[in-house]
């Protein structure tokens, strides 16, 4: 009886160790997941950096970085900042909704689950979308960033992409 309890304890601790070590994989993101979806990757890569919604042009500006400041705990994860810009200077319509951000590197796609939206009242033609906790891809790498938006008024989906975006190292 004592041996079987001891054996059961060893099995439980072994399984728990495997599960916890898998979740500590330094390559995997803390926010969202890494997927491999050729259809989404193709859609993002073939999209333009601007799109027309009605008679108004919208475009994407993208910046990605990993912050290596000494106060940041390793591993330093990817941070993504996209800005949706209405090019005529008028405020972004309230019917425009950002559905998802994507980052494509090779065959891997980071799909953040958490997005933070910021709209500066002094620049109502710009909407900033931030996602933190991404994968620990190498700085200097070139990636493609995708943004999927919908016009709730018409139900139409639009894709925007920024190509050759460099992952910058900040210190």
Backbone as JSON Lines, residues from 0, in Angstrom:
{"i":0,"aa":"X","n":[0.82,-1.2,0.0],"ca":[0.0,0.0,0.0],"c":[0.87,1.26,0.0]}
{"i":1,"aa":"X","n":[1.89,1.29,0.88],"ca":[2.78,2.43,0.97],"c":[3.56,2.62,-0.33]}
{"i":2,"aa":"X","n":[3.99,1.52,-0.96],"ca":[4.73,1.58,-2.21],"c":[3.86,2.14,-3.32]}
{"i":3,"aa":"X","n":[2.59,1.74,-3.39],"ca":[1.7,2.24,-4.44],"c":[1.41,3.73,-4.26]}
{"i":4,"aa":"X","n":[1.3,4.2,-3.03],"ca":[1.1,5.63,-2.79],"c":[2.34,6.41,-3.22]}
{"i":5,"aa":"X","n":[3.51,5.88,-2.88],"ca":[4.77,6.51,-3.26],"c":[4.92,6.53,-4.79]}
{"i":6,"aa":"X","n":[4.57,5.43,-5.44],"ca":[4.65,5.35,-6.9],"c":[3.67,6.35,-7.53]}
{"i":7,"aa":"X","n":[2.47,6.47,-7.0],"ca":[1.48,7.41,-7.5],"c":[1.99,8.85,-7.35]}
{"i":8,"aa":"X","n":[2.62,9.15,-6.23],"ca":[3.17,10.49,-6.0],"c":[4.27,10.8,-7.02]}
{"i":9,"aa":"X","n":[5.14,9.83,-7.29],"ca":[6.21,10.02,-8.27],"c":[5.62,10.3,-9.65]}
{"i":10,"aa":"X","n":[4.61,9.57,-10.03],"ca":[3.97,9.76,-11.34],"c":[3.34,11.15,-11.42]}
{"i":11,"aa":"X","n":[2.65,11.57,-10.38],"ca":[1.99,12.89,-10.38],"c":[3.03,13.99,-10.5]}
{"i":12,"aa":"X","n":[4.12,13.92,-9.73],"ca":[5.15,14.95,-9.8],"c":[5.85,14.95,-11.15]}
{"i":13,"aa":"X","n":[6.03,13.79,-11.75],"ca":[6.65,13.72,-13.07],"c":[5.77,14.39,-14.12]}
{"i":14,"aa":"X","n":[4.48,14.1,-14.1],"ca":[3.54,14.71,-15.04],"c":[3.48,16.21,-14.82]}
{"i":15,"aa":"X","n":[3.4,16.64,-13.57],"ca":[3.34,18.07,-13.25],"c":[4.6,18.78,-13.74]}
{"i":16,"aa":"X","n":[5.74,18.16,-13.6],"ca":[6.99,18.74,-14.07],"c":[7.02,18.9,-15.57]}
{"i":17,"aa":"X","n":[6.5,17.91,-16.29],"ca":[6.45,17.99,-17.75],"c":[5.51,19.11,-18.2]}
{"i":18,"aa":"X","n":[4.35,19.2,-17.57],"ca":[3.38,20.22,-17.93],"c":[3.94,21.6,-17.64]}
{"i":19,"aa":"X","n":[4.54,21.8,-16.47],"ca":[5.04,23.13,-16.13],"c":[6.24,23.51,-16.99]}
{"i":20,"aa":"X","n":[7.09,22.57,-17.34],"ca":[8.23,22.91,-18.18],"c":[7.78,23.25,-19.59]}
{"i":21,"aa":"X","n":[6.7,22.64,-20.07],"ca":[6.18,22.97,-21.4],"c":[5.63,24.39,-21.4]}
{"i":22,"aa":"X","n":[5.0,24.81,-20.31],"ca":[4.43,26.14,-20.28],"c":[5.49,27.21,-20.08]}
{"i":23,"aa":"X","n":[6.71,26.84,-19.71],"ca":[7.79,27.79,-19.53],"c":[8.69,27.89,-20.75]}
{"i":24,"aa":"X","n":[8.28,27.33,-21.86],"ca":[9.05,27.39,-23.09],"c":[9.34,28.85,-23.43]}
{"i":25,"aa":"X","n":[10.61,29.25,-23.45],"ca":[10.94,30.65,-23.68],"c":[10.56,31.16,-25.06]}
{"i":26,"aa":"X","n":[10.32,30.27,-26.01],"ca":[9.94,30.68,-27.36],"c":[8.45,30.97,-27.48]}
{"i":27,"aa":"X","n":[7.63,30.37,-26.63],"ca":[6.19,30.52,-26.78],"c":[5.74,31.85,-26.17]}
{"i":28,"aa":"X","n":[4.73,32.49,-26.78],"ca":[4.27,33.77,-26.27],"c":[3.48,33.61,-24.98]}
{"i":29,"aa":"X","n":[3.44,34.67,-24.18],"ca":[2.6,34.69,-22.98],"c":[1.21,35.22,-23.33]}
{"i":30,"aa":"X","n":[1.08,35.89,-24.45],"ca":[-0.17,36.49,-24.88],"c":[-0.52,35.88,-26.24]}
{"i":31,"aa":"X","n":[-1.58,35.1,-26.26],"ca":[-2.0,34.51,-27.53],"c":[-1.27,33.22,-27.81]}
{"i":32,"aa":"X","n":[-1.18,32.89,-29.08],"ca":[-0.55,31.63,-29.45],"c":[0.16,31.75,-30.8]}
{"i":33,"aa":"X","n":[0.97,30.74,-31.07],"ca":[1.63,30.61,-32.37],"c":[0.85,29.59,-33.17]}
{"i":34,"aa":"X","n":[0.45,29.96,-34.36],"ca":[-0.29,29.04,-35.22],"c":[0.46,28.9,-36.54]}
{"i":35,"aa":"X","n":[0.13,27.87,-37.26],"ca":[0.63,27.7,-38.62],"c":[-0.6,27.52,-39.5]}
{"i":36,"aa":"X","n":[-0.97,28.58,-40.2],"ca":[-2.17,28.59,-41.03],"c":[-1.81,29.27,-42.35]}
{"i":37,"aa":"X","n":[-1.62,28.46,-43.39],"ca":[-1.18,28.98,-44.68],"c":[-2.2,29.95,-45.29]}
{"i":38,"aa":"X","n":[-3.48,29.72,-45.02],"ca":[-4.51,30.6,-45.58],"c":[-4.41,32.01,-44.99]}
{"i":39,"aa":"X","n":[-4.26,32.09,-43.66],"ca":[-4.12,33.4,-43.02],"c":[-2.8,34.05,-43.43]}
{"i":40,"aa":"X","n":[-1.71,33.28,-43.44],"ca":[-0.41,33.83,-43.83],"c":[-0.46,34.38,-45.25]}
{"i":41,"aa":"X","n":[-1.1,33.66,-46.16],"ca":[-1.23,34.1,-47.54],"c":[-2.07,35.38,-47.62]}
{"i":42,"aa":"X","n":[-3.16,35.42,-46.86],"ca":[-4.04,36.6,-46.84],"c":[-3.27,37.83,-46.37]}
{"i":43,"aa":"X","n":[-2.48,37.66,-45.31],"ca":[-1.72,38.78,-44.76],"c":[-0.65,39.23,-45.75]}
{"i":44,"aa":"X","n":[0.1,38.27,-46.29],"ca":[1.2,38.62,-47.2],"c":[0.7,39.27,-48.49]}
{"i":45,"aa":"X","n":[-0.49,38.93,-48.92],"ca":[-1.01,39.5,-50.17],"c":[-1.79,40.8,-49.95]}
{"i":46,"aa":"X","n":[-1.97,41.2,-48.71],"ca":[-2.7,42.43,-48.42],"c":[-1.83,43.66,-48.64]}
{"i":47,"aa":"X","n":[-2.48,44.77,-48.81],"ca":[-1.81,46.04,-49.02],"c":[-1.65,46.78,-47.7]}
{"i":48,"aa":"X","n":[-0.84,47.81,-47.71],"ca":[-0.68,48.63,-46.5],"c":[-1.79,49.66,-46.36]}
{"i":49,"aa":"X","n":[-2.69,49.71,-47.34],"ca":[-3.84,50.61,-47.25],"c":[-5.06,49.94,-47.88]}
{"i":50,"aa":"X","n":[-6.23,50.43,-47.48],"ca":[-7.47,49.91,-48.03],"c":[-8.51,51.02,-48.05]}
{"i":51,"aa":"X","n":[-9.47,50.89,-48.95],"ca":[-10.56,51.86,-49.02],"c":[-11.77,51.29,-48.27]}
{"i":52,"aa":"X","n":[-12.29,52.08,-47.37],"ca":[-13.54,51.74,-46.68],"c":[-14.51,52.85,-47.05]}
{"i":53,"aa":"X","n":[-15.48,52.49,-47.88],"ca":[-16.32,53.52,-48.49],"c":[-15.43,54.32,-49.42]}
{"i":54,"aa":"X","n":[-15.41,55.62,-49.24],"ca":[-14.56,56.47,-50.07],"c":[-13.37,57.02,-49.3]}
{"i":55,"aa":"X","n":[-13.05,56.36,-48.17],"ca":[-11.97,56.84,-47.31],"c":[-10.85,55.8,-47.26]}
{"i":56,"aa":"X","n":[-9.62,56.28,-47.37],"ca":[-8.46,55.4,-47.31],"c":[-7.99,55.27,-45.85]}
{"i":57,"aa":"X","n":[-7.71,54.02,-45.48],"ca":[-7.1,53.71,-44.18],"c":[-5.79,53.0,-44.46]}
{"i":58,"aa":"X","n":[-4.78,53.24,-43.61],"ca":[-3.49,52.56,-43.77],"c":[-2.97,52.1,-42.41]}
{"i":59,"aa":"X","n":[-1.96,51.25,-42.48],"ca":[-1.35,50.69,-41.27],"c":[0.07,51.23,-41.12]}
{"i":60,"aa":"X","n":[0.43,51.55,-39.88],"ca":[1.82,51.84,-39.51],"c":[2.16,50.82,-38.43]}
{"i":61,"aa":"X","n":[3.34,50.22,-38.51],"ca":[3.68,49.15,-37.58],"c":[5.08,49.32,-37.02]}
{"i":62,"aa":"X","n":[5.23,48.96,-35.75],"ca":[6.52,49.0,-35.08],"c":[6.56,47.85,-34.09]}
{"i":63,"aa":"X","n":[7.63,47.07,-34.1],"ca":[7.77,45.96,-33.15],"c":[9.13,46.05,-32.49]}
{"i":64,"aa":"X","n":[9.17,45.66,-31.23],"ca":[10.45,45.71,-30.52],"c":[10.46,44.75,-29.35]}
{"i":65,"aa":"X","n":[11.68,44.52,-28.89],"ca":[11.92,43.79,-27.64],"c":[12.76,44.7,-26.76]}
{"i":66,"aa":"X","n":[12.31,44.92,-25.54],"ca":[12.93,45.86,-24.62],"c":[13.92,45.13,-23.72]}
{"i":67,"aa":"X","n":[15.2,45.45,-23.87],"ca":[16.26,44.79,-23.1],"c":[16.76,45.67,-21.96]}
{"i":68,"aa":"X","n":[15.94,46.58,-21.49],"ca":[16.33,47.4,-20.34],"c":[16.66,46.46,-19.18]}
{"i":69,"aa":"X","n":[17.66,46.81,-18.36],"ca":[18.07,45.93,-17.26],"c":[16.96,45.61,-16.26]}
{"i":70,"aa":"X","n":[15.94,46.48,-16.16],"ca":[14.88,46.22,-15.19],"c":[13.86,45.21,-15.67]}
{"i":71,"aa":"X","n":[13.91,44.84,-16.95],"ca":[12.95,43.9,-17.53],"c":[13.43,42.47,-17.25]}
{"i":72,"aa":"X","n":[12.52,41.64,-16.75],"ca":[12.86,40.24,-16.49],"c":[12.95,39.47,-17.79]}
{"i":73,"aa":"X","n":[14.01,38.65,-17.95],"ca":[14.09,37.82,-19.16],"c":[13.06,36.7,-19.09]}
{"i":74,"aa":"X","n":[12.64,36.07,-20.16],"ca":[13.0,36.48,-21.51],"c":[12.2,37.71,-21.94]}
{"i":75,"aa":"X","n":[12.83,38.55,-22.69],"ca":[12.22,39.78,-23.16],"c":[11.33,39.43,-24.35]}
{"i":76,"aa":"X","n":[10.06,39.71,-24.22],"ca":[9.08,39.29,-25.22],"c":[8.76,40.4,-26.22]}
{"i":77,"aa":"X","n":[8.3,39.98,-27.38],"ca":[7.96,40.9,-28.46],"c":[6.79,41.79,-28.07]}
{"i":78,"aa":"X","n":[6.9,43.08,-28.44],"ca":[5.83,44.04,-28.26],"c":[5.45,44.54,-29.66]}
{"i":79,"aa":"X","n":[4.17,44.6,-29.92],"ca":[3.65,45.01,-31.23],"c":[2.81,46.27,-31.08]}
{"i":80,"aa":"X","n":[3.12,47.26,-31.92],"ca":[2.33,48.5,-31.95],"c":[1.9,48.75,-33.39]}
{"i":81,"aa":"X","n":[0.62,48.65,-33.63],"ca":[0.07,49.01,-34.94],"c":[-0.74,50.28,-34.77]}
{"i":82,"aa":"X","n":[-0.72,51.1,-35.8],"ca":[-1.55,52.3,-35.81],"c":[-2.41,52.26,-37.06]}
{"i":83,"aa":"X","n":[-3.72,52.31,-36.87],"ca":[-4.67,52.41,-37.97],"c":[-4.89,53.89,-38.21]}
{"i":84,"aa":"X","n":[-4.64,54.34,-39.44],"ca":[-4.69,55.76,-39.75],"c":[-5.74,56.02,-40.83]}
{"i":85,"aa":"X","n":[-6.64,56.95,-40.54],"ca":[-7.58,57.43,-41.56],"c":[-6.87,58.59,-42.26]}
{"i":86,"aa":"X","n":[-6.59,58.44,-43.55],"ca":[-5.67,59.35,-44.23],"c":[-6.25,60.73,-44.53]}
{"i":87,"aa":"X","n":[-7.57,60.92,-44.49],"ca":[-8.12,62.25,-44.79],"c":[-8.13,63.18,-43.57]}
{"i":88,"aa":"X","n":[-7.66,62.66,-42.42],"ca":[-7.56,63.49,-41.22],"c":[-8.81,63.53,-40.36]}
{"i":89,"aa":"X","n":[-9.93,63.04,-40.87],"ca":[-11.15,62.99,-40.06],"c":[-11.04,61.86,-39.04]}
{"i":90,"aa":"X","n":[-11.86,61.9,-37.99],"ca":[-11.83,60.83,-36.98],"c":[-12.21,59.47,-37.59]}
{"i":91,"aa":"X","n":[-11.6,58.42,-37.04],"ca":[-11.96,57.07,-37.46],"c":[-13.41,56.82,-37.1]}
{"i":92,"aa":"X","n":[-14.17,56.3,-38.06],"ca":[-15.59,56.05,-37.83],"c":[-15.78,55.05,-36.69]}
{"i":93,"aa":"X","n":[-16.79,55.24,-35.88],"ca":[-17.06,54.34,-34.76],"c":[-17.48,52.95,-35.24]}
{"i":94,"aa":"X","n":[-17.85,52.82,-36.51],"ca":[-18.25,51.51,-37.03],"c":[-17.04,50.65,-37.42]}
{"i":95,"aa":"X","n":[-15.83,51.24,-37.39],"ca":[-14.61,50.49,-37.74],"c":[-14.11,49.79,-36.48]}
{"i":96,"aa":"X","n":[-13.95,48.48,-36.57],"ca":[-13.5,47.68,-35.43],"c":[-12.3,46.81,-35.83]}
{"i":97,"aa":"X","n":[-11.26,46.84,-35.0],"ca":[-10.11,45.97,-35.21],"c":[-10.46,44.6,-34.65]}
{"i":98,"aa":"X","n":[-10.43,43.6,-35.51],"ca":[-10.79,42.23,-35.11],"c":[-9.59,41.47,-34.54]}
{"i":99,"aa":"X","n":[-8.42,41.59,-35.22],"ca":[-7.26,40.78,-34.82],"c":[-5.99,41.38,-35.4]}
{"i":100,"aa":"X","n":[-4.9,41.2,-34.66],"ca":[-3.56,41.51,-35.15],"c":[-2.85,40.17,-35.37]}
{"i":101,"aa":"X","n":[-1.95,40.15,-36.34],"ca":[-1.14,38.96,-36.63],"c":[0.29,39.4,-36.91]}
{"i":102,"aa":"X","n":[1.24,38.55,-36.54],"ca":[2.64,38.76,-36.91],"c":[3.12,37.47,-37.55]}
{"i":103,"aa":"X","n":[3.63,37.56,-38.77],"ca":[4.07,36.4,-39.53],"c":[5.59,36.42,-39.63]}
{"i":104,"aa":"X","n":[6.21,35.31,-39.22],"ca":[7.66,35.12,-39.38],"c":[7.85,33.72,-39.93]}
{"i":105,"aa":"X","n":[8.28,33.63,-41.18],"ca":[8.41,32.32,-41.81],"c":[7.06,31.64,-41.89]}
{"i":106,"aa":"X","n":[6.96,30.43,-41.32],"ca":[5.7,29.69,-41.31],"c":[4.93,29.88,-40.01]}
{"i":107,"aa":"X","n":[5.46,30.69,-39.11],"ca":[4.81,30.88,-37.82],"c":[4.02,32.19,-37.8]}
{"i":108,"aa":"X","n":[2.87,32.15,-37.14],"ca":[2.03,33.33,-37.0],"c":[1.73,33.52,-35.51]}
{"i":109,"aa":"X","n":[2.11,34.69,-34.98],"ca":[1.72,35.02,-33.61],"c":[0.38,35.73,-33.69]}
{"i":110,"aa":"X","n":[-0.58,35.2,-32.96],"ca":[-1.92,35.76,-32.91],"c":[-2.18,36.18,-31.45]}
{"i":111,"aa":"X","n":[-1.94,37.47,-31.11],"ca":[-2.15,37.9,-29.74],"c":[-3.62,37.79,-29.34]}
{"i":112,"aa":"X","n":[-3.86,37.38,-28.09],"ca":[-5.23,37.31,-27.61],"c":[-5.66,38.61,-26.93]}
{"i":113,"aa":"X","n":[-4.69,39.37,-26.42],"ca":[-5.0,40.64,-25.75],"c":[-4.5,41.8,-26.59]}
{"i":114,"aa":"X","n":[-5.38,42.77,-26.81],"ca":[-5.02,43.98,-27.53],"c":[-5.45,45.17,-26.68]}
{"i":115,"aa":"X","n":[-4.59,46.16,-26.62],"ca":[-4.88,47.4,-25.89],"c":[-5.08,48.5,-26.93]}
{"i":116,"aa":"X","n":[-6.2,49.2,-26.82],"ca":[-6.52,50.24,-27.79],"c":[-6.3,51.61,-27.16]}
{"i":117,"aa":"X","n":[-5.66,52.5,-27.91],"ca":[-5.43,53.88,-27.45],"c":[-5.8,54.83,-28.57]}
{"i":118,"aa":"X","n":[-6.65,55.78,-28.24],"ca":[-6.98,56.81,-29.22],"c":[-6.78,58.17,-28.56]}
{"i":119,"aa":"X","n":[-5.81,58.91,-29.09],"ca":[-5.48,60.23,-28.58],"c":[-6.52,61.21,-29.15]}
{"i":120,"aa":"X","n":[-7.18,61.94,-28.26],"ca":[-8.21,62.87,-28.72],"c":[-7.64,63.98,-29.61]}
{"i":121,"aa":"X","n":[-6.34,64.26,-29.48],"ca":[-5.74,65.26,-30.34],"c":[-5.42,64.7,-31.74]}
{"i":122,"aa":"X","n":[-5.47,63.37,-31.9],"ca":[-5.26,62.7,-33.19],"c":[-6.36,61.67,-33.42]}
{"i":123,"aa":"X","n":[-7.61,62.11,-33.58],"ca":[-8.72,61.14,-33.69],"c":[-8.7,60.34,-34.98]}
{"i":124,"aa":"X","n":[-7.81,60.7,-35.92],"ca":[-7.68,59.95,-37.17],"c":[-6.76,58.75,-36.99]}
{"i":125,"aa":"X","n":[-6.21,58.55,-35.77],"ca":[-5.3,57.44,-35.5],"c":[-5.82,56.61,-34.33]}
{"i":126,"aa":"X","n":[-5.73,55.29,-34.5],"ca":[-6.05,54.35,-33.43],"c":[-4.84,53.45,-33.24]}
{"i":127,"aa":"X","n":[-4.27,53.45,-32.04],"ca":[-3.1,52.64,-31.73],"c":[-3.57,51.33,-31.09]}
{"i":128,"aa":"X","n":[-3.0,50.22,-31.56],"ca":[-3.32,48.89,-31.04],"c":[-2.02,48.27,-30.55]}
{"i":129,"aa":"X","n":[-1.93,47.98,-29.25],"ca":[-0.74,47.39,-28.64],"c":[-1.0,45.97,-28.21]}
{"i":130,"aa":"X","n":[-0.01,45.12,-28.41],"ca":[-0.03,43.76,-27.86],"c":[1.35,43.47,-27.29]}
{"i":131,"aa":"X","n":[1.38,42.97,-26.08],"ca":[2.64,42.63,-25.41],"c":[2.68,41.13,-25.18]}
{"i":132,"aa":"X","n":[3.87,40.63,-24.82],"ca":[3.99,39.23,-24.43],"c":[4.13,38.27,-25.6]}
{"i":133,"aa":"X","n":[4.67,38.74,-26.7],"ca":[4.83,37.9,-27.88],"c":[6.01,36.94,-27.77]}
{"i":134,"aa":"X","n":[6.29,36.25,-28.85],"ca":[7.41,35.29,-28.86],"c":[8.75,36.01,-28.75]}
{"i":135,"aa":"X","n":[9.8,35.26,-28.49],"ca":[11.14,35.83,-28.33],"c":[11.95,35.67,-29.62]}
{"i":136,"aa":"X","n":[11.36,36.07,-30.74],"ca":[12.07,36.0,-32.0],"c":[13.26,36.96,-31.98]}
{"i":137,"aa":"X","n":[14.29,36.65,-32.77],"ca":[15.52,37.42,-32.81],"c":[15.28,38.87,-33.22]}
{"i":138,"aa":"X","n":[15.96,39.8,-32.53],"ca":[15.93,41.18,-32.98],"c":[16.67,41.26,-34.32]}
{"i":139,"aa":"X","n":[16.25,42.19,-35.13],"ca":[16.82,42.3,-36.48],"c":[16.06,41.47,-37.5]}
{"i":140,"aa":"X","n":[15.22,40.53,-37.03],"ca":[14.42,39.71,-37.95],"c":[13.39,40.58,-38.66]}
{"i":141,"aa":"X","n":[13.09,40.21,-39.89],"ca":[12.05,40.89,-40.66],"c":[10.76,40.07,-40.58]}
{"i":142,"aa":"X","n":[9.67,40.76,-40.31],"ca":[8.37,40.11,-40.15],"c":[7.33,40.84,-40.99]}
{"i":143,"aa":"X","n":[6.18,40.21,-41.15],"ca":[5.02,40.84,-41.78],"c":[3.93,40.94,-40.73]}
{"i":144,"aa":"X","n":[3.35,42.12,-40.62],"ca":[2.32,42.37,-39.63],"c":[0.98,42.53,-40.34]}
{"i":145,"aa":"X","n":[-0.05,41.88,-39.82],"ca":[-1.38,41.97,-40.43],"c":[-2.41,42.49,-39.45]}
{"i":146,"aa":"X","n":[-3.37,43.19,-39.99],"ca":[-4.46,43.74,-39.2],"c":[-5.77,43.41,-39.92]}
{"i":147,"aa":"X","n":[-6.67,42.77,-39.22],"ca":[-7.99,42.45,-39.79],"c":[-9.0,43.39,-39.14]}
{"i":148,"aa":"X","n":[-9.7,44.15,-39.99],"ca":[-10.69,45.09,-39.48],"c":[-12.04,44.83,-40.16]}
{"i":149,"aa":"X","n":[-13.08,45.3,-39.52],"ca":[-14.43,45.15,-40.08],"c":[-15.14,46.49,-39.97]}
{"i":150,"aa":"X","n":[-15.9,46.79,-41.0],"ca":[-16.8,47.94,-40.97],"c":[-18.15,47.4,-40.52]}
{"i":151,"aa":"X","n":[-18.51,47.68,-39.28],"ca":[-19.76,47.14,-38.71],"c":[-20.99,47.66,-39.46]}
{"i":152,"aa":"X","n":[-20.85,48.79,-40.11],"ca":[-21.96,49.37,-40.86],"c":[-22.32,48.52,-42.07]}
{"i":153,"aa":"X","n":[-21.3,47.99,-42.76],"ca":[-21.56,47.2,-43.97],"c":[-21.31,45.71,-43.76]}
{"i":154,"aa":"X","n":[-20.58,45.35,-42.7],"ca":[-20.21,43.96,-42.47],"c":[-19.0,43.51,-43.27]}
{"i":155,"aa":"X","n":[-18.37,44.42,-44.0],"ca":[-17.23,44.08,-44.85],"c":[-15.94,43.99,-44.03]}
{"i":156,"aa":"X","n":[-15.16,42.92,-44.29],"ca":[-13.86,42.74,-43.66],"c":[-12.78,43.32,-44.58]}
{"i":157,"aa":"X","n":[-11.74,43.84,-43.95],"ca":[-10.6,44.41,-44.68],"c":[-9.32,43.94,-44.01]}
{"i":158,"aa":"X","n":[-8.3,43.68,-44.82],"ca":[-6.99,43.28,-44.33],"c":[-5.98,44.35,-44.69]}
{"i":159,"aa":"X","n":[-5.1,44.65,-43.75],"ca":[-3.97,45.55,-44.0],"c":[-2.71,44.82,-43.59]}
{"i":160,"aa":"X","n":[-1.61,45.12,-44.25],"ca":[-0.35,44.5,-43.82],"c":[0.81,45.46,-43.99]}
{"i":161,"aa":"X","n":[1.79,45.27,-43.13],"ca":[3.06,45.99,-43.23],"c":[4.13,44.93,-43.39]}
{"i":162,"aa":"X","n":[4.92,45.03,-44.45],"ca":[5.93,44.02,-44.73],"c":[7.32,44.53,-44.36]}
{"i":163,"aa":"X","n":[8.25,43.58,-44.2],"ca":[9.64,43.92,-43.91],"c":[9.78,44.79,-42.65]}
{"i":164,"aa":"X","n":[8.93,44.52,-41.65],"ca":[9.01,45.25,-40.38],"c":[10.11,44.59,-39.56]}
{"i":165,"aa":"X","n":[11.06,45.38,-39.09],"ca":[12.17,44.84,-38.32],"c":[11.84,44.81,-36.84]}
{"i":166,"aa":"X","n":[12.2,43.7,-36.19],"ca":[12.08,43.62,-34.73],"c":[13.28,44.37,-34.15]}
{"i":167,"aa":"X","n":[13.0,45.49,-33.52],"ca":[14.04,46.38,-33.01],"c":[14.41,45.97,-31.58]}
{"i":168,"aa":"X","n":[15.66,46.18,-31.25],"ca":[16.15,45.96,-29.88],"c":[16.25,47.31,-29.2]}
{"i":169,"aa":"X","n":[15.55,47.5,-28.08],"ca":[15.67,48.73,-27.31],"c":[16.34,48.42,-25.99]}
{"i":170,"aa":"X","n":[17.15,49.37,-25.53],"ca":[17.86,49.19,-24.26],"c":[17.76,50.44,-23.42]}
